[in-house]
Amino acid sequence: MCMMLYAGTFHAIPRKEFEKKSPDISVKGLTEHDISIKVHFSKPEVQNIGSTASCGCDFPNVLLQDGEWPSSVEYERDPEQLETERVNREGLVNLLRHTGEQEIEIYTLWYGSFTDPPIIHESVPLERILDTDFRFKERGFYQVSL
């Protein structure tokens, strides 16, 4: 099962296919499988943003455990994972920064749970995503200000 990241915007983000030979941030339109995700967004354009893993799994994320969000200090990450997170943080921030949008909605959830409502809402400035202690929360809905 994969973590997915969707972004809601006023204007479509240019599409970029995932390339296995050269993994990078990708942008895909919705398909018949995930079109129901749109119910959560107020913005007219919703797109799937993929990490270097194609899905959203390489974006730093945290799962709800026993009703609580673990702090980032509770996670042991090896240097390779930290580098992967850094690359994906920077790639996502760069992509979002160049959209021309003032605010972007982001929803992170498990593949297949597209109609499940968010369990947490947060407002964050774009630059916060670059912080090493920032992690997208499972079923977290973010208002990202640029």
Secondary structure, DSSP 8 states (H G I E B T S, - for coil): --EEEEEEESS----B---TTS---EEE---TTTGGGGGG-SSSEEEEEE-TTSSSTTS-EE--BTTB---GGG----HHHHHHHHHHHHHHHHHHHTT--SEEEEEEEETT-TTS--SEEEEEEGGGGGSTT--EETTEEEEEE-
